[in-house]
């Protein structure tokens, strides 16, 4: 039996599950100015994945990298959701 598909599916599921609250918390505490951190981590993960021979590890790094890229879009959308009143505002920040 080959478990690589199950491992990759579970890793993608966990990565997406972790990034959802991460984006919400990042926007709450730092605003959209942390988008560059998601970009840097995404580029690093995708870059490293190009040099890893193990297909499972390389794929997980690719999923991590592209989840970071997607989070850049989501953090700006999260700001819109906060401004629309669908998520709480951080009282210590100006909007």
PDB file with one MODEL, atoms N, CA, C and O in Angstrom:
MODEL        1
ATOM      1  N   UNK A   1       0.834  -1.183   0.000  1.00  0.00           N
ATOM      2  CA  UNK A   1       0.000   0.000   0.000  1.00  0.00           C
ATOM      3  C   UNK A   1       0.881   1.250   0.000  1.00  0.00           C
ATOM      4  O   UNK A   1       1.974   1.269   0.566  1.00  0.00           O
ATOM      5  N   UNK A   2       0.371   2.278  -0.648  1.00  0.00           N
ATOM      6  CA  UNK A   2       1.086   3.542  -0.734  1.00  0.00           C
ATOM      7  C   UNK A   2       0.297   4.607   0.028  1.00  0.00           C
ATOM      8  O   UNK A   2      -0.876   4.853  -0.254  1.00  0.00           O
ATOM      9  N   UNK A   3       0.952   5.219   0.978  1.00  0.00           N
ATOM     10  CA  UNK A   3       0.294   6.197   1.826  1.00  0.00           C
ATOM     11  C   UNK A   3       0.625   7.642   1.457  1.00  0.00           C
ATOM     12  O   UNK A   3       0.205   8.565   2.154  1.00  0.00           O
ATOM     13  N   UNK A   4       1.362   7.848   0.384  1.00  0.00           N
ATOM     14  CA  UNK A   4       1.798   9.201   0.050  1.00  0.00           C
ATOM     15  C   UNK A   4       0.616  10.127  -0.244  1.00  0.00           C
ATOM     16  O   UNK A   4       0.652  11.299   0.129  1.00  0.00           O
ATOM     17  N   UNK A   5      -0.410   9.632  -0.892  1.00  0.00           N
ATOM     18  CA  UNK A   5      -1.586  10.454  -1.180  1.00  0.00           C
ATOM     19  C   UNK A   5      -2.323  10.859   0.081  1.00  0.00           C
ATOM     20  O   UNK A   5      -2.768  11.999   0.212  1.00  0.00           O
ATOM     21  N   UNK A   6      -2.451   9.923   1.008  1.00  0.00           N
ATOM     22  CA  UNK A   6      -3.129  10.207   2.270  1.00  0.00           C
ATOM     23  C   UNK A   6      -2.308  11.199   3.092  1.00  0.00           C
ATOM     24  O   UNK A   6      -2.863  12.115   3.699  1.00  0.00           O
ATOM     25  N   UNK A   7      -1.009  11.021   3.112  1.00  0.00           N
ATOM     26  CA  UNK A   7      -0.138  11.930   3.860  1.00  0.00           C
ATOM     27  C   UNK A   7      -0.214  13.336   3.276  1.00  0.00           C
ATOM     28  O   UNK A   7      -0.324  14.315   4.014  1.00  0.00           O
ATOM     29  N   UNK A   8      -0.157  13.433   1.953  1.00  0.00           N
ATOM     30  CA  UNK A   8      -0.227  14.741   1.309  1.00  0.00           C
ATOM     31  C   UNK A   8      -1.597  15.382   1.531  1.00  0.00           C
ATOM     32  O   UNK A   8      -1.678  16.583   1.792  1.00  0.00           O
ATOM     33  N   UNK A   9      -2.655  14.616   1.433  1.00  0.00           N
ATOM     34  CA  UNK A   9      -3.993  15.145   1.675  1.00  0.00           C
ATOM     35  C   UNK A   9      -4.152  15.650   3.096  1.00  0.00           C
ATOM     36  O   UNK A   9      -4.719  16.721   3.315  1.00  0.00           O
ATOM     37  N   UNK A  10      -3.659  14.892   4.065  1.00  0.00           N
ATOM     38  CA  UNK A  10      -3.738  15.313   5.464  1.00  0.00           C
ATOM     39  C   UNK A  10      -2.909  16.574   5.707  1.00  0.00           C
ATOM     40  O   UNK A  10      -3.336  17.471   6.434  1.00  0.00           O
ATOM     41  N   UNK A  11      -1.735  16.638   5.101  1.00  0.00           N
ATOM     42  CA  UNK A  11      -0.885  17.825   5.260  1.00  0.00           C
ATOM     43  C   UNK A  11      -1.546  19.052   4.651  1.00  0.00           C
ATOM     44  O   UNK A  11      -1.492  20.134   5.236  1.00  0.00           O
ATOM     45  N   UNK A  12      -2.173  18.905   3.480  1.00  0.00           N
ATOM     46  CA  UNK A  12      -2.871  20.036   2.857  1.00  0.00           C
ATOM     47  C   UNK A  12      -4.049  20.477   3.720  1.00  0.00           C
ATOM     48  O   UNK A  12      -4.279  21.673   3.900  1.00  0.00           O
ATOM     49  N   UNK A  13      -4.789  19.514   4.249  1.00  0.00           N
ATOM     50  CA  UNK A  13      -5.934  19.811   5.118  1.00  0.00           C
ATOM     51  C   UNK A  13      -5.484  20.565   6.365  1.00  0.00           C
ATOM     52  O   UNK A  13      -6.099  21.562   6.745  1.00  0.00           O
ATOM     53  N   UNK A  14      -4.418  20.096   6.999  1.00  0.00           N
ATOM     54  CA  UNK A  14      -3.908  20.758   8.202  1.00  0.00           C
ATOM     55  C   UNK A  14      -3.353  22.145   7.895  1.00  0.00           C
ATOM     56  O   UNK A  14      -3.555  23.082   8.667  1.00  0.00           O
ATOM     57  N   UNK A  15      -2.660  22.277   6.777  1.00  0.00           N
ATOM     58  CA  UNK A  15      -2.084  23.565   6.404  1.00  0.00           C
ATOM     59  C   UNK A  15      -3.184  24.599   6.188  1.00  0.00           C
ATOM     60  O   UNK A  15      -3.100  25.717   6.698  1.00  0.00           O
ATOM     61  N   UNK A  16      -4.197  24.231   5.442  1.00  0.00           N
ATOM     62  CA  UNK A  16      -5.312  25.150   5.202  1.00  0.00           C
ATOM     63  C   UNK A  16      -6.023  25.461   6.510  1.00  0.00           C
ATOM     64  O   UNK A  16      -6.410  26.603   6.755  1.00  0.00           O
ATOM     65  N   UNK A  17      -6.196  24.451   7.347  1.00  0.00           N
ATOM     66  CA  UNK A  17      -6.838  24.650   8.638  1.00  0.00           C
ATOM     67  C   UNK A  17      -6.062  25.564   9.565  1.00  0.00           C
ATOM     68  O   UNK A  17      -6.659  26.297  10.353  1.00  0.00           O
ATOM     69  N   UNK A  18      -4.759  25.533   9.483  1.00  0.00           N
ATOM     70  CA  UNK A  18      -3.918  26.401  10.321  1.00  0.00           C
ATOM     71  C   UNK A  18      -3.891  27.826   9.767  1.00  0.00           C
ATOM     72  O   UNK A  18      -3.894  28.787  10.537  1.00  0.00           O
ATOM     73  N   UNK A  19      -3.866  27.970   8.456  1.00  0.00           N
ATOM     74  CA  UNK A  19      -3.760  29.300   7.864  1.00  0.00           C
ATOM     75  C   UNK A  19      -5.032  30.120   8.017  1.00  0.00           C
ATOM     76  O   UNK A  19      -4.963  31.349   8.040  1.00  0.00           O
ATOM     77  N   UNK A  20      -6.185  29.481   8.123  1.00  0.00           N
ATOM     78  CA  UNK A  20      -7.428  30.241   8.282  1.00  0.00           C
ATOM     79  C   UNK A  20      -7.400  31.110   9.538  1.00  0.00           C
ATOM     80  O   UNK A  20      -7.580  32.322   9.420  1.00  0.00           O
ATOM     81  N   UNK A  21      -7.183  30.559  10.730  1.00  0.00           N
ATOM     82  CA  UNK A  21      -7.110  31.440  11.908  1.00  0.00           C
ATOM     83  C   UNK A  21      -5.847  32.296  11.935  1.00  0.00           C
ATOM     84  O   UNK A  21      -5.845  33.372  12.533  1.00  0.00           O
ATOM     85  N   UNK A  22      -4.783  31.836  11.299  1.00  0.00           N
ATOM     86  CA  UNK A  22      -3.551  32.623  11.260  1.00  0.00           C
ATOM     87  C   UNK A  22      -3.777  33.954  10.531  1.00  0.00           C
ATOM     88  O   UNK A  22      -3.297  34.996  10.978  1.00  0.00           O
ATOM     89  N   UNK A  23      -4.496  33.917   9.428  1.00  0.00           N
ATOM     90  CA  UNK A  23      -4.797  35.133   8.679  1.00  0.00           C
ATOM     91  C   UNK A  23      -5.671  36.065   9.512  1.00  0.00           C
ATOM     92  O   UNK A  23      -5.445  37.275   9.522  1.00  0.00           O
ATOM     93  N   UNK A  24      -6.652  35.524  10.202  1.00  0.00           N
ATOM     94  CA  UNK A  24      -7.545  36.336  11.021  1.00  0.00           C
ATOM     95  C   UNK A  24      -6.755  37.021  12.138  1.00  0.00           C
ATOM     96  O   UNK A  24      -6.910  38.222  12.361  1.00  0.00           O
ATOM     97  N   UNK A  25      -5.916  36.267  12.832  1.00  0.00           N
ATOM     98  CA  UNK A  25      -5.119  36.837  13.924  1.00  0.00           C
ATOM     99  C   UNK A  25      -4.086  37.832  13.404  1.00  0.00           C
ATOM    100  O   UNK A  25      -3.858  38.870  14.026  1.00  0.00           O
ATOM    101  N   UNK A  26      -3.464  37.527  12.272  1.00  0.00           N
ATOM    102  CA  UNK A  26      -2.456  38.433  11.714  1.00  0.00           C
ATOM    103  C   UNK A  26      -3.090  39.773  11.360  1.00  0.00           C
ATOM    104  O   UNK A  26      -2.507  40.823  11.630  1.00  0.00           O
ATOM    105  N   UNK A  27      -4.278  39.747  10.756  1.00  0.00           N
ATOM    106  CA  UNK A  27      -4.936  41.005  10.409  1.00  0.00           C
ATOM    107  C   UNK A  27      -5.359  41.741  11.667  1.00  0.00           C
ATOM    108  O   UNK A  27      -5.266  42.968  11.711  1.00  0.00           O
ATOM    109  N   UNK A  28      -5.815  41.042  12.683  1.00  0.00           N
ATOM    110  CA  UNK A  28      -6.271  41.671  13.914  1.00  0.00           C
ATOM    111  C   UNK A  28      -5.123  42.397  14.613  1.00  0.00           C
ATOM    112  O   UNK A  28      -5.276  43.543  15.037  1.00  0.00           O
ATOM    113  N   UNK A  29      -3.977  41.731  14.732  1.00  0.00           N
ATOM    114  CA  UNK A  29      -2.864  42.305  15.489  1.00  0.00           C
ATOM    115  C   UNK A  29      -1.943  43.207  14.667  1.00  0.00           C
ATOM    116  O   UNK A  29      -1.381  44.163  15.201  1.00  0.00           O
ATOM    117  N   UNK A  30      -1.784  42.916  13.378  1.00  0.00           N
ATOM    118  CA  UNK A  30      -0.799  43.644  12.574  1.00  0.00           C
ATOM    119  C   UNK A  30      -1.381  44.369  11.374  1.00  0.00           C
ATOM    120  O   UNK A  30      -0.695  45.196  10.773  1.00  0.00           O
ATOM    121  N   UNK A  31      -2.608  44.090  11.010  1.00  0.00           N
ATOM    122  CA  UNK A  31      -3.186  44.680   9.807  1.00  0.00           C
ATOM    123  C   UNK A  31      -2.652  44.001   8.560  1.00  0.00           C
ATOM    124  O   UNK A  31      -2.110  42.898   8.625  1.00  0.00           O
ATOM    125  N   UNK A  32      -2.807  44.660   7.434  1.00  0.00           N
ATOM    126  CA  UNK A  32      -2.385  44.055   6.168  1.00  0.00           C
ATOM    127  C   UNK A  32      -0.894  44.236   5.895  1.00  0.00           C
ATOM    128  O   UNK A  32      -0.374  43.720   4.906  1.00  0.00           O
ATOM    129  N   UNK A  33      -0.214  44.965   6.769  1.00  0.00           N
ATOM    130  CA  UNK A  33       1.210  45.228   6.507  1.00  0.00           C
ATOM    131  C   UNK A  33       2.093  43.988   6.666  1.00  0.00           C
ATOM    132  O   UNK A  33       3.292  44.063   6.399  1.00  0.00           O
ATOM    133  N   UNK A  34       1.537  42.853   7.093  1.00  0.00           N
ATOM    134  CA  UNK A  34       2.330  41.621   7.201  1.00  0.00           C
ATOM    135  C   UNK A  34       2.243  40.765   5.944  1.00  0.00           C
ATOM    136  O   UNK A  34       2.718  39.629   5.931  1.00  0.00           O
ATOM    137  N   UNK A  35       1.642  41.301   4.891  1.00  0.00           N
ATOM    138  CA  UNK A  35       1.520  40.497   3.679  1.00  0.00           C
ATOM    139  C   UNK A  35       2.885  40.069   3.163  1.00  0.00           C
ATOM    140  O   UNK A  35       3.022  38.983   2.601  1.00  0.00           O
ATOM    141  N   UNK A  36       3.895  40.910   3.347  1.00  0.00           N
ATOM    142  CA  UNK A  36       5.248  40.588   2.859  1.00  0.00           C
ATOM    143  C   UNK A  36       5.819  39.373   3.593  1.00  0.00           C
ATOM    144  O   UNK A  36       6.618  38.633   3.018  1.00  0.00           O
ATOM    145  N   UNK A  37       5.422  39.153   4.864  1.00  0.00           N
ATOM    146  CA  UNK A  37       5.905  37.981   5.596  1.00  0.00           C
ATOM    147  C   UNK A  37       5.339  36.709   4.966  1.00  0.00           C
ATOM    148  O   UNK A  37       6.047  35.712   4.832  1.00  0.00           O
ATOM    149  N   UNK A  38       4.066  36.746   4.583  1.00  0.00           N
ATOM    150  CA  UNK A  38       3.479  35.599   3.887  1.00  0.00           C
ATOM    151  C   UNK A  38       4.182  35.370   2.552  1.00  0.00           C
ATOM    152  O   UNK A  38       4.412  34.229   2.152  1.00  0.00           O
ATOM    153  N   UNK A  39       4.519  36.454   1.869  1.00  0.00           N
ATOM    154  CA  UNK A  39       5.237  36.333   0.600  1.00  0.00           C
ATOM    155  C   UNK A  39       6.613  35.720   0.801  1.00  0.00           C
ATOM    156  O   UNK A  39       7.006  34.824   0.054  1.00  0.00           O
ATOM    157  N   UNK A  40       7.349  36.191   1.801  1.00  0.00           N
ATOM    158  CA  UNK A  40       8.704  35.679   2.049  1.00  0.00           C
ATOM    159  C   UNK A  40       8.682  34.198   2.408  1.00  0.00           C
ATOM    160  O   UNK A  40       9.478  33.417   1.887  1.00  0.00           O
ATOM    161  N   UNK A  41       7.774  33.814   3.294  1.00  0.00           N
ATOM    162  CA  UNK A  41       7.686  32.401   3.681  1.00  0.00           C
ATOM    163  C   UNK A  41       7.242  31.555   2.495  1.00  0.00           C
ATOM    164  O   UNK A  41       7.745  30.449   2.296  1.00  0.00           O
ATOM    165  N   UNK A  42       6.307  32.066   1.712  1.00  0.00           N
ATOM    166  CA  UNK A  42       5.846  31.334   0.535  1.00  0.00           C
ATOM    167  C   UNK A  42       6.948  31.114  -0.490  1.00  0.00           C
ATOM    168  O   UNK A  42       7.119  30.013  -1.013  1.00  0.00           O
ATOM    169  N   UNK A  43       7.688  32.174  -0.768  1.00  0.00           N
ATOM    170  CA  UNK A  43       8.796  32.046  -1.727  1.00  0.00           C
ATOM    171  C   UNK A  43       9.866  31.087  -1.215  1.00  0.00           C
ATOM    172  O   UNK A  43      10.412  30.289  -1.977  1.00  0.00           O
ATOM    173  N   UNK A  44      10.160  31.171   0.082  1.00  0.00           N
ATOM    174  CA  UNK A  44      11.161  30.263   0.658  1.00  0.00           C
ATOM    175  C   UNK A  44      10.697  28.814   0.577  1.00  0.00           C
ATOM    176  O   UNK A  44      11.471  27.934   0.201  1.00  0.00           O
ATOM    177  N   UNK A  45       9.445  28.563   0.927  1.00  0.00           N
ATOM    178  CA  UNK A  45       8.934  27.190   0.910  1.00  0.00           C
ATOM    179  C   UNK A  45       8.930  26.624  -0.510  1.00  0.00           C
ATOM    180  O   UNK A  45       9.343  25.486  -0.731  1.00  0.00           O
ATOM    181  N   UNK A  46       8.464  27.422  -1.468  1.00  0.00           N
ATOM    182  CA  UNK A  46       8.439  26.950  -2.856  1.00  0.00           C
ATOM    183  C   UNK A  46       9.861  26.765  -3.376  1.00  0.00           C
ATOM    184  O   UNK A  46      10.147  25.791  -4.073  1.00  0.00           O
ATOM    185  N   UNK A  47      10.747  27.690  -3.042  1.00  0.00           N
ATOM    186  CA  UNK A  47      12.143  27.563  -3.476  1.00  0.00           C
ATOM    187  C   UNK A  47      12.815  26.323  -2.924  1.00  0.00           C
ATOM    188  O   UNK A  47      13.505  25.607  -3.651  1.00  0.00           O
ATOM    189  N   UNK A  48      12.619  26.066  -1.645  1.00  0.00           N
ATOM    190  CA  UNK A  48      13.221  24.874  -1.029  1.00  0.00           C
ATOM    191  C   UNK A  48      12.609  23.609  -1.611  1.00  0.00           C
ATOM    192  O   UNK A  48      13.300  22.604  -1.781  1.00  0.00           O
ATOM    193  N   UNK A  49      11.314  23.653  -1.918  1.00  0.00           N
ATOM    194  CA  UNK A  49      10.659  22.455  -2.456  1.00  0.00           C
ATOM    195  C   UNK A  49      11.259  22.023  -3.793  1.00  0.00           C
ATOM    196  O   UNK A  49      11.179  20.852  -4.165  1.00  0.00           O
ATOM    197  N   UNK A  50      11.855  22.965  -4.509  1.00  0.00           N
ATOM    198  CA  UNK A  50      12.481  22.625  -5.791  1.00  0.00           C
ATOM    199  C   UNK A  50      13.733  21.773  -5.630  1.00  0.00           C
ATOM    200  O   UNK A  50      14.141  21.093  -6.571  1.00  0.00           O
ATOM    201  N   UNK A  51      14.344  21.800  -4.456  1.00  0.00           N
ATOM    202  CA  UNK A  51      15.611  21.098  -4.247  1.00  0.00           C
ATOM    203  C   UNK A  51      15.489  19.867  -3.358  1.00  0.00           C
ATOM    204  O   UNK A  51      16.497  19.228  -3.054  1.00  0.00           O
ATOM    205  N   UNK A  52      14.280  19.525  -2.937  1.00  0.00           N
ATOM    206  CA  UNK A  52      14.052  18.349  -2.093  1.00  0.00           C
ATOM    207  C   UNK A  52      13.698  17.171  -2.987  1.00  0.00           C
ATOM    208  O   UNK A  52      12.790  17.260  -3.814  1.00  0.00           O
ATOM    209  N   UNK A  53      14.407  16.083  -2.823  1.00  0.00           N
ATOM    210  CA  UNK A  53      14.146  14.905  -3.651  1.00  0.00           C
ATOM    211  C   UNK A  53      12.938  14.117  -3.186  1.00  0.00           C
ATOM    212  O   UNK A  53      12.242  13.515  -4.004  1.00  0.00           O
ATOM    213  N   UNK A  54      12.677  14.108  -1.893  1.00  0.00           N
ATOM    214  CA  UNK A  54      11.548  13.361  -1.352  1.00  0.00           C
ATOM    215  C   UNK A  54      10.253  14.010  -1.829  1.00  0.00           C
ATOM    216  O   UNK A  54       9.983  15.173  -1.529  1.00  0.00           O
ATOM    217  N   UNK A  55       9.459  13.250  -2.573  1.00  0.00           N
ATOM    218  CA  UNK A  55       8.259  13.803  -3.195  1.00  0.00           C
ATOM    219  C   UNK A  55       7.232  14.266  -2.165  1.00  0.00           C
ATOM    220  O   UNK A  55       6.537  15.255  -2.396  1.00  0.00           O
ATOM    221  N   UNK A  56       7.126  13.577  -1.048  1.00  0.00           N
ATOM    222  CA  UNK A  56       6.144  13.957  -0.024  1.00  0.00           C
ATOM    223  C   UNK A  56       6.556  15.273   0.623  1.00  0.00           C
ATOM    224  O   UNK A  56       5.737  16.185   0.738  1.00  0.00           O
ATOM    225  N   UNK A  57       7.800  15.385   1.043  1.00  0.00           N
ATOM    226  CA  UNK A  57       8.281  16.614   1.682  1.00  0.00           C
ATOM    227  C   UNK A  57       8.228  17.776   0.696  1.00  0.00           C
ATOM    228  O   UNK A  57       7.816  18.878   1.056  1.00  0.00           O
ATOM    229  N   UNK A  58       8.639  17.536  -0.533  1.00  0.00           N
ATOM    230  CA  UNK A  58       8.599  18.578  -1.554  1.00  0.00           C
ATOM    231  C   UNK A  58       7.168  19.050  -1.801  1.00  0.00           C
ATOM    232  O   UNK A  58       6.925  20.249  -1.936  1.00  0.00           O
ATOM    233  N   UNK A  59       6.232  18.125  -1.860  1.00  0.00           N
ATOM    234  CA  UNK A  59       4.829  18.484  -2.079  1.00  0.00           C
ATOM    235  C   UNK A  59       4.259  19.254  -0.904  1.00  0.00           C
ATOM    236  O   UNK A  59       3.517  20.218  -1.096  1.00  0.00           O
ATOM    237  N   UNK A  60       4.594  18.845   0.308  1.00  0.00           N
ATOM    238  CA  UNK A  60       4.112  19.552   1.495  1.00  0.00           C
ATOM    239  C   UNK A  60       4.659  20.981   1.518  1.00  0.00           C
ATOM    240  O   UNK A  60       3.935  21.913   1.867  1.00  0.00           O
ATOM    241  N   UNK A  61       5.918  21.158   1.153  1.00  0.00           N
ATOM    242  CA  UNK A  61       6.481  22.512   1.080  1.00  0.00           C
ATOM    243  C   UNK A  61       5.798  23.340  -0.010  1.00  0.00           C
ATOM    244  O   UNK A  61       5.583  24.540   0.162  1.00  0.00           O
ATOM    245  N   UNK A  62       5.463  22.704  -1.119  1.00  0.00           N
ATOM    246  CA  UNK A  62       4.726  23.402  -2.170  1.00  0.00           C
ATOM    247  C   UNK A  62       3.349  23.841  -1.704  1.00  0.00           C
ATOM    248  O   UNK A  62       2.922  24.961  -1.982  1.00  0.00           O
ATOM    249  N   UNK A  63       2.658  22.964  -0.998  1.00  0.00           N
ATOM    250  CA  UNK A  63       1.342  23.310  -0.448  1.00  0.00           C
ATOM    251  C   UNK A  63       1.481  24.441   0.562  1.00  0.00           C
ATOM    252  O   UNK A  63       0.667  25.365   0.570  1.00  0.00           O
ATOM    253  N   UNK A  64       2.492  24.381   1.404  1.00  0.00           N
ATOM    254  CA  UNK A  64       2.733  25.439   2.378  1.00  0.00           C
ATOM    255  C   UNK A  64       3.001  26.771   1.672  1.00  0.00           C
ATOM    256  O   UNK A  64       2.448  27.804   2.051  1.00  0.00           O
ATOM    257  N   UNK A  65       3.843  26.739   0.656  1.00  0.00           N
ATOM    258  CA  UNK A  65       4.175  27.962  -0.075  1.00  0.00           C
ATOM    259  C   UNK A  65       2.968  28.596  -0.741  1.00  0.00           C
ATOM    260  O   UNK A  65       2.770  29.808  -0.650  1.00  0.00           O
ATOM    261  N   UNK A  66       2.168  27.793  -1.406  1.00  0.00           N
ATOM    262  CA  UNK A  66       1.015  28.355  -2.094  1.00  0.00           C
ATOM    263  C   UNK A  66      -0.107  28.717  -1.125  1.00  0.00           C
ATOM    264  O   UNK A  66      -0.940  29.566  -1.442  1.00  0.00           O
ATOM    265  N   UNK A  67      -0.142  28.099   0.031  1.00  0.00           N
ATOM    266  CA  UNK A  67      -1.073  28.547   1.074  1.00  0.00           C
ATOM    267  C   UNK A  67      -0.666  29.927   1.575  1.00  0.00           C
ATOM    268  O   UNK A  67      -1.526  30.753   1.884  1.00  0.00           O
ATOM    269  N   UNK A  68       0.623  30.181   1.657  1.00  0.00           N
ATOM    270  CA  UNK A  68       1.103  31.521   2.028  1.00  0.00           C
ATOM    271  C   UNK A  68       0.705  32.540   0.967  1.00  0.00           C
ATOM    272  O   UNK A  68       0.270  33.642   1.300  1.00  0.00           O
ATOM    273  N   UNK A  69       0.848  32.184  -0.300  1.00  0.00           N
ATOM    274  CA  UNK A  69       0.461  33.093  -1.370  1.00  0.00           C
ATOM    275  C   UNK A  69      -1.027  33.409  -1.312  1.00  0.00           C
ATOM    276  O   UNK A  69      -1.431  34.558  -1.489  1.00  0.00           O
ATOM    277  N   UNK A  70      -1.833  32.394  -1.067  1.00  0.00           N
ATOM    278  CA  UNK A  70      -3.278  32.579  -0.968  1.00  0.00           C
ATOM    279  C   UNK A  70      -3.610  33.465   0.235  1.00  0.00           C
ATOM    280  O   UNK A  70      -4.567  34.238   0.193  1.00  0.00           O
ATOM    281  N   UNK A  71      -2.827  33.352   1.295  1.00  0.00           N
ATOM    282  CA  UNK A  71      -3.067  34.137   2.502  1.00  0.00           C
ATOM    283  C   UNK A  71      -2.859  35.624   2.265  1.00  0.00           C
ATOM    284  O   UNK A  71      -3.456  36.447   2.960  1.00  0.00           O
ATOM    285  N   UNK A  72      -2.022  35.985   1.297  1.00  0.00           N
ATOM    286  CA  UNK A  72      -1.839  37.396   0.957  1.00  0.00           C
ATOM    287  C   UNK A  72      -3.172  37.967   0.474  1.00  0.00           C
ATOM    288  O   UNK A  72      -3.581  39.050   0.893  1.00  0.00           O
ATOM    289  N   UNK A  73      -3.832  37.241  -0.394  1.00  0.00           N
ATOM    290  CA  UNK A  73      -5.144  37.664  -0.873  1.00  0.00           C
ATOM    291  C   UNK A  73      -6.139  37.693   0.277  1.00  0.00           C
ATOM    292  O   UNK A  73      -6.919  38.638   0.401  1.00  0.00           O
ATOM    293  N   UNK A  74      -6.118  36.678   1.107  1.00  0.00           N
ATOM    294  CA  UNK A  74      -7.087  36.570   2.195  1.00  0.00           C
ATOM    295  C   UNK A  74      -6.908  37.651   3.256  1.00  0.00           C
ATOM    296  O   UNK A  74      -7.892  38.085   3.855  1.00  0.00           O
ATOM    297  N   UNK A  75      -5.691  38.090   3.501  1.00  0.00           N
ATOM    298  CA  UNK A  75      -5.504  39.103   4.541  1.00  0.00           C
ATOM    299  C   UNK A  75      -6.117  40.440   4.106  1.00  0.00           C
ATOM    300  O   UNK A  75      -6.629  41.185   4.941  1.00  0.00           O
ATOM    301  N   UNK A  76      -6.067  40.742   2.823  1.00  0.00           N
ATOM    302  CA  UNK A  76      -6.719  41.953   2.334  1.00  0.00           C
ATOM    303  C   UNK A  76      -8.240  41.792   2.356  1.00  0.00           C
ATOM    304  O   UNK A  76      -8.958  42.749   2.646  1.00  0.00           O
ATOM    305  N   UNK A  77      -8.729  40.602   2.056  1.00  0.00           N
ATOM    306  CA  UNK A  77     -10.162  40.350   2.159  1.00  0.00           C
ATOM    307  C   UNK A  77     -10.620  40.369   3.615  1.00  0.00           C
ATOM    308  O   UNK A  77     -11.741  40.783   3.909  1.00  0.00           O
ATOM    309  N   UNK A  78      -9.759  39.925   4.523  1.00  0.00           N
ATOM    310  CA  UNK A  78     -10.093  39.961   5.946  1.00  0.00           C
ATOM    311  C   UNK A  78     -10.248  41.405   6.412  1.00  0.00           C
ATOM    312  O   UNK A  78     -11.128  41.703   7.220  1.00  0.00           O
ATOM    313  N   UNK A  79      -9.413  42.289   5.919  1.00  0.00           N
ATOM    314  CA  UNK A  79      -9.555  43.711   6.262  1.00  0.00           C
ATOM    315  C   UNK A  79     -10.918  44.215   5.812  1.00  0.00           C
ATOM    316  O   UNK A  79     -11.570  44.968   6.536  1.00  0.00           O
ATOM    317  N   UNK A  80     -11.353  43.808   4.629  1.00  0.00           N
ATOM    318  CA  UNK A  80     -12.665  44.211   4.133  1.00  0.00           C
ATOM    319  C   UNK A  80     -13.774  43.655   5.028  1.00  0.00           C
ATOM    320  O   UNK A  80     -14.755  44.343   5.309  1.00  0.00           O
ATOM    321  N   UNK A  81     -13.616  42.416   5.470  1.00  0.00           N
ATOM    322  CA  UNK A  81     -14.626  41.825   6.351  1.00  0.00           C
ATOM    323  C   UNK A  81     -14.683  42.565   7.685  1.00  0.00           C
ATOM    324  O   UNK A  81     -15.763  42.733   8.250  1.00  0.00           O
ATOM    325  N   UNK A  82     -13.535  43.007   8.193  1.00  0.00           N
ATOM    326  CA  UNK A  82     -13.499  43.774   9.441  1.00  0.00           C
ATOM    327  C   UNK A  82     -14.180  45.121   9.241  1.00  0.00           C
ATOM    328  O   UNK A  82     -14.972  45.546  10.082  1.00  0.00           O
ATOM    329  N   UNK A  83     -13.883  45.791   8.141  1.00  0.00           N
ATOM    330  CA  UNK A  83     -14.492  47.088   7.871  1.00  0.00           C
ATOM    331  C   UNK A  83     -15.998  46.971   7.661  1.00  0.00           C
ATOM    332  O   UNK A  83     -16.743  47.905   7.961  1.00  0.00           O
ATOM    333  N   UNK A  84     -16.446  45.836   7.150  1.00  0.00           N
ATOM    334  CA  UNK A  84     -17.887  45.595   6.970  1.00  0.00           C
ATOM    335  C   UNK A  84     -18.575  45.208   8.270  1.00  0.00           C
ATOM    336  O   UNK A  84     -19.803  45.129   8.320  1.00  0.00           O
ATOM    337  N   UNK A  85     -17.800  44.965   9.325  1.00  0.00           N
ATOM    338  CA  UNK A  85     -18.378  44.620  10.613  1.00  0.00           C
ATOM    339  C   UNK A  85     -18.624  43.146  10.838  1.00  0.00           C
ATOM    340  O   UNK A  85     -19.278  42.772  11.811  1.00  0.00           O
ATOM    341  N   UNK A  86     -18.112  42.297   9.957  1.00  0.00           N
ATOM    342  CA  UNK A  86     -18.324  40.858  10.112  1.00  0.00           C
ATOM    343  C   UNK A  86     -17.308  40.202  11.036  1.00  0.00           C
ATOM    344  O   UNK A  86     -17.514  39.070  11.474  1.00  0.00           O
ATOM    345  N   UNK A  87     -16.210  40.900  11.340  1.00  0.00           N
ATOM    346  CA  UNK A  87     -15.204  40.427  12.282  1.00  0.00           C
ATOM    347  C   UNK A  87     -14.871  41.574  13.227  1.00  0.00           C
ATOM    348  O   UNK A  87     -15.010  42.737  12.849  1.00  0.00           O
ATOM    349  N   UNK A  88     -14.432  41.271  14.453  1.00  0.00           N
ATOM    350  CA  UNK A  88     -14.156  42.349  15.408  1.00  0.00           C
ATOM    351  C   UNK A  88     -12.922  43.165  15.012  1.00  0.00           C
ATOM    352  O   UNK A  88     -11.958  42.650  14.445  1.00  0.00           O
ATOM    353  N   UNK A  89     -12.994  44.449  15.335  1.00  0.00           N
ATOM    354  CA  UNK A  89     -11.862  45.349  15.112  1.00  0.00           C
ATOM    355  C   UNK A  89     -10.938  45.291  16.310  1.00  0.00           C
ATOM    356  O   UNK A  89     -11.375  45.029  17.430  1.00  0.00           O
ATOM    357  N   UNK A  90      -9.663  45.535  16.073  1.00  0.00           N
ATOM    358  CA  UNK A  90      -8.712  45.685  17.154  1.00  0.00           C
ATOM    359  C   UNK A  90      -8.809  47.123  17.637  1.00  0.00           C
ATOM    360  O   UNK A  90      -8.511  48.043  16.876  1.00  0.00           O
ATOM    361  N   UNK A  91      -9.222  47.345  18.895  1.00  0.00           N
ATOM    362  CA  UNK A  91      -9.408  48.724  19.361  1.00  0.00           C
ATOM    363  C   UNK A  91      -8.104  49.522  19.459  1.00  0.00           C
ATOM    364  O   UNK A  91      -8.141  50.746  19.588  1.00  0.00           O
ATOM    365  N   UNK A  92      -6.980  48.860  19.402  1.00  0.00           N
ATOM    366  CA  UNK A  92      -5.682  49.554  19.508  1.00  0.00           C
ATOM    367  C   UNK A  92      -5.168  50.067  18.171  1.00  0.00           C
ATOM    368  O   UNK A  92      -4.142  50.745  18.120  1.00  0.00           O
ATOM    369  N   UNK A  93      -5.878  49.748  17.080  1.00  0.00           N
ATOM    370  CA  UNK A  93      -5.434  50.168  15.748  1.00  0.00           C
ATOM    371  C   UNK A  93      -6.422  51.130  15.131  1.00  0.00           C
ATOM    372  O   UNK A  93      -7.618  51.096  15.424  1.00  0.00           O
ATOM    373  N   UNK A  94      -5.898  52.000  14.261  1.00  0.00           N
ATOM    374  CA  UNK A  94      -6.764  52.897  13.478  1.00  0.00           C
ATOM    375  C   UNK A  94      -7.081  52.226  12.159  1.00  0.00           C
ATOM    376  O   UNK A  94      -6.237  51.546  11.575  1.00  0.00           O
ATOM    377  N   UNK A  95      -8.297  52.421  11.697  1.00  0.00           N
ATOM    378  CA  UNK A  95      -8.716  51.848  10.411  1.00  0.00           C
ATOM    379  C   UNK A  95      -8.996  52.955   9.423  1.00  0.00           C
ATOM    380  O   UNK A  95      -9.362  52.684   8.279  1.00  0.00           O
TER     381      UNK A  95
ENDMDL
END
